[in-house]
């Protein structure tokens, strides 16, 4: 096991086997292109392992290009490519022919499109050339967390490129994806031959591992009877949320008594939000409505003092800052925020978002910010039920259906003015953690 992964085992409990698999995967650079797909239910710890792999690859001296798409970003064309190649564009552009250079620069919003769309084949060849240029300097890792939310245009271009890599290229794909009956396999996962793709199922943590996790994160644990109820599903995210709820209970349950906290995940997360100041909740509402919330965009839309408003949410481990990017710690958090909004409140937020968001990142269906106030009656009248993410407005598959959650899908309601999903989330989804 590499030094970096040995170090990570101090923070990642109960995942020794998975860390060994990650280490072995990173040793495969001499075997040509390969992929490791970390699969599991929501909250099981895929992203934690993915981050461990990214850190280990960088410590080995590999070049790592990474993207962490969110569900709300799927309608933004080529966003994943921008995440991956924006920082290395200057290294690869001089090596590309003029048509390929232009295709890549237009896709990354460096150059104006001049009224013409990007040719998919030209872009795919440009991405392949870019990958080859970077891999010529040593092992290259393309790392995508929550690959099921990678925008289709980026997934298609990357898959085109990966399929055409030579068998001696030191290129590794490190992917994490949610599984469930509605989860779809990304085109990027299918780009390599089956024998070059390893799938690692991230399963439940043991009782002992969850005991150590709770002690590490919260500074204490619970009696065995309570611990068995908190950790019954082996899901670290749900266990932490239940444990945090129990911390706020004046009288802890006696042995054998049911937990005096909600059994529904939606209610647990709602309690977390209820403990926050109103100004903080308002900022989180704005952030949940933005596809890629940055400090500048959130401040422009919210009009609050972000320094004061964000601090409680950061301390509560609901959001974190990644440079100028404001990211929810877990994708269930923005859903919990949005579920408390009425259709009228959601439409009003869309208007503020449209005014704060640069025109290049708005939905192509938007006809301007002022029209978002046309009312929720029209919004409720328009729906879309695309079976795939073929349109920018299909946001119904917020999550795959993991064990312990019942996520019931209905129609996706869309605001006709700005083109963003606007359905009544509590009616569309039920989040229940079975305790």
N, C-alpha and C positions, 0 to 999 in steps of 0.2 A: 504494500500500500504506500502511495506517495506520502511525502512529509505533509503536504497541505491537507490531504484527506485525513491523515492521522490527527492533525490539529482540529479539523472540523468535527471529529467524533466527540470532542469535549462538549460541543454545543448541540450536536444532533444526536439525540438519544434513541437507542433501539434500532438503528439503521446500519449496523456494521456490514451486513451482507450487501445492502444496496451500495454502500460506499466502496466496497471491494469491487463491485461490478463497474462502478464509475471509473475507478482507477484502471481496471483492466481495459475498459473501452478507450481511455485516453492513450493507452500504449499501442493502439492499432494503427498509428499513422503510417507505418511502413506497408500496410496491406491495401492501400488505396481507399477510395471513398467508403464510408460506413456511417451508420446512424444508430443512435440509442434513443429509444422513445420511453420516457417515464410515464406510466399510465396509472390512473387511480381516481377515486371519487373526490368530490369537493372537500377541501380541508384536510386531506390525508397527509400532506407534506411533500407533494411533488415539487413545488417551487423551491422549497428549502433544499432539496437534493439537487435540483437544477442549478441553483446558485452555488452550491458546493462544487459542482462540476465546472462551472464557469471560473470560479476562483482557482481551482486546481489547475485548469488549463493555462490560465494566465501565469501562475507561478512556475509552470514548466517552460515558459517562454513561448507558448503558442500565441498566435494572433487570434483574438476572439471578436467576432461580430455578433452582437446580441440584439434581440427585440423582445419586448414583453407586451404584446398587443392586448387590448381590452375589448370586451364585447361591443361597447359603444363605438369603437373605431373601425368596425368592419366595413362600413360604407365609405371610408376614406381611401381612395385608390392609391396604391403604391406606398402606403404608409410604412409597411414592414420593410420594404426596400430602403426607405429613407432612414429608418432606425439602423439598419445593418451597414449601409454604405456611406452615410453622410460624413462620417469622420475620416474616411479613407478615400474620398472622391478624388482629391488632388493627387493621390498616388496612382490611381488607375486611369484617369482621363487621358493623360498623355499617351497611353498605350492603345487607345481605342481609335478606330477609324472615325471619320466625321459623322456618318449616319448613326453609328452606335453610340458615339459620345453624346450626340444631341438627344437620342432616345433616353439615355440614362439621366442626363441633366434635366430634361423635361419631366421625367418621372419623379425626380427628386426636387422639383420646383426650383431648380437653379436657373433654368432658362424658360422663357415664355413659350407656350405651345403654338402661338401664332395661328390659332384656329384649327390646327390639325391634331388629331389624337395620336397617341404613341402607338406605333405599329408593334403588336405583341411579339412577332418573330424577331424584329430588330432589337427590341428590349431584351428578350431572352438571350440572344447571342451576346449582347453587351454585358449582361450579368455573368454569363459563362466566362467571357474574356476577363472580366474583373476578378472573378474567383481564381482563375488560372494565374493572373498576374500576382495576386496576393499570396497564393499557395507556393509560388516559385521561391518566395523568401523563407519558407518553413511551414510547419503544420498550421492549418487554418481550421477554426471551429466556427460553424454557423449555429448559433444557439437561439432557439425560439421557445419561450415559455408560453403556455396556453396556446399551442399551435392551432387549436380548433377555432381560434378567433383571429387568426392571421387573415388579412384581407385577400380576397380571391385573386386580385391582379398580382400581388406580390407572390402568393403561393404558386401561381401559374408560371411566372417568370423564373422563380427559383427552381421549380421542378424541371422546367425546360433546360436550365443550365446544368443542374446536377445530373440529369439523365445523359448528358453529353460529355461529362468529364472523363478523362482517361483513367484507366485502371491503376495508374501509378500516382495519381494526384493525392497528396496528403490532406484530404479534406474530410472533416468529421461533422455530422449533424447531431447536435444535442437538443432534443425536443422534449417537451412535457405537454401532456394532453389529458383532458378530463374524459372519463369513460362513462357510459350509460346507454340506455336503449335509444336515445335520440342523438347521441354524439356521432359525428361523422368524421371519417378519416380524411385528414388533409391531403391534398394532392402532393404536397411536399413529402409526406411519409411514403408515398408510393413511387417516388422517383428512382429509388435504387432497387436492385434485385433483392428478393426476400432473404437470401443468405447473407446479405450485407446489412440487414436491419435487425437489431436486437430490441425486443420489447421487454421492459422490466415493470412488472406490476407492483405498485407500491401499496401494500396491504395495511391492515389495522396494526396499531402498536399494541404490544403486550401490556398487561396490567402494571408490571414492574417498570416498564419504560415510561408509561404515562404518569406513574407515581413520581419518577425522577423529573419528568418534564414539568409537572405542576410545582414541585419544590423549587426547581430552577427558575421558573418564570414568575411565580407568585410568592416565593419565599416560605411556603408552608404547604402542607398537604392535609388530608382528611383521614378520619377513621376508616377502617376497612369496609364497613357497611356502606358508608357514604361514597367512598372511593369506587366501589363496585358499581354503584348507580351512575356516577359521573362518567366513568370510563367504559360503560357497558358496550359501546360500539367500537372502541379502539380508535376513534377519530380524534386527533389532537386538537383540531380547531373547535369542535363541538365540546370536547372535554374542558378546554380553557374557558369557553363562554359560560358553561354551566358552573364552573368553579368560581368565575368572577361574579356571577349572580349570587352564589352562595355567600361570598364575602360580604355582601350587602344585607344579608339576613341577620336581624338582631339575635335570634336564638337558633343555633345550629340544630339540625334534626337529630333526634335520638336514634340509637341503633335500630334498624328495621323500619323506621318511619320513611314515608315517601319524601322526596326532595321538595321543599317549600318554594320552588321556583317554577316558572312556566315550562311546560314540556315542548312548546313550539319554539323553533328557532327564531321565527319572525318576532315573537313576543320577547325573547331574550335580547335580540338586537335592538328592539324598540326601547327596552329598558336602558340599554347603554346610551342611546341617543337622548333619552329623557333626562339623564343626569348632566347633560351638557348645557352651557349657557345658550340663550336664544341666538346670540350673535354667531356662535360657533355652529349651531345647527343650520343657520342661514347660509353660511359659507359652504358647509358640506352639501347643502341642496344645490348650490350653484356648481360645485365641483362634480356632483353626480350627474348634472345635466350636460356637462361639457365632455366632448369626446376625448380630448387631451388637455386636461386642466393644468395650466401653468399659473404661476403666482400672478403674472400680469393679467391674464384673462380672468382669473377668479376675482381679483381685486377690482377690475373694470366692471364686471357684472354684479358683484356683491356690494361694492361701495363701502366696505367695512375696513377697519384697521386689521389687516391680516395678521400682523404680529401678535395682537391681543386675541383675536378670534381663533387662530389656529392652534395656539398653545395647548388648550385643553384637549383637543382632538388628537394631537401628537402624543400628549402624555397618556391618553387613554388607549393608545396604540390602535387607533382607527385609521389614521393616515400617516404618511411619512413623506419627507422631501427627498427627491432625487435630482439634485441640481436645481433647476427652475421648475421642475415637474412636481406636481402634487399627485401622489398616488395613494389610493386606498390600500390598506394592508392586505385586505382580502376582497375578492370581487362580490362577496355576499353583502358587504357593507353598503356600497352605493345602491344596491337593490333595496336594502332596508330603508335607506334614506328616501328613495323615490316612492316607496310603497306608502309613505305617509302623506303624499301630495294628492290633492284633488285634481281632476282634469283641468279646472280653471287655473289652479296654481301652477300646474305643469306647463300650460300654454303660456302663462305670463313669464315663466322662467325661460321658455324657448325664445320669447321676444328679447329678453335681456341677453341671452346667449348669442342670438343672431347679431345684436348690436355690438357685442364685445369680440366676436370671432372674426378673424380676417376672412375676406370673401373667398380666398382660395381654398379654405378648409370647410366651407359650408356645404350642406347637401345640395346636389344639383337641382333638386326640386324646389329649393327655396325661392320665393318671390319677394323676399325682403322682410325686414324686421317688423315694419309697421303692420303687415297683414296678419301677424301672429295674434293680434288682439281681436280678430274677427269672431272669436268665440269658440267655446268647446263643443257647441252643437255640431258644427261642420266637422270638427276633429273627430267626434265620436261616430260620425257617419261613414268615414273612410277607413277601410281596413285593407290589410294585405296578408296573405297566407302562403308566401313563397316557400316551397319545400327545401330550397337551399338559399344561400345568401346571394342570390342572383341579382337582387336589387339592393340599393343602399338603405332601404327603409324596413327591411325585415329584421326585427330585433327580438323575435319571440323566443328564440332558443337561448335564454339567458344562461342556462346551465344544463348540463346533462343530469340525469337522474341518478344520484349516488345512493348507496344504502343509507337508510335513515332519513332520507328526504323524499317528500312527495311534491314534485313540482308539476302542477297540472297546467297544460298549455291550452290556451284559447286563441282567439284572433288577436292580431297585432293591430292596435289602433294608432293611426298616424295623424299628426297635425298637418293639414293640407297646406298651411302657410309656410312652414319651414322644413317640412319633410322628415322630421324626426319622430321616432316612436313615442306615442303619447298615451298609451292605453292605461286603464285603471289597473295598476299592477296587483293590488290585493284581489281583484276579481280574476286576474289571469293566472296568478300563481298562489300556491299554498306551500309554505315552507314549514315542514314539521320535522323536528328532530325527535326520533323515537327514543325515549330514555328508559 
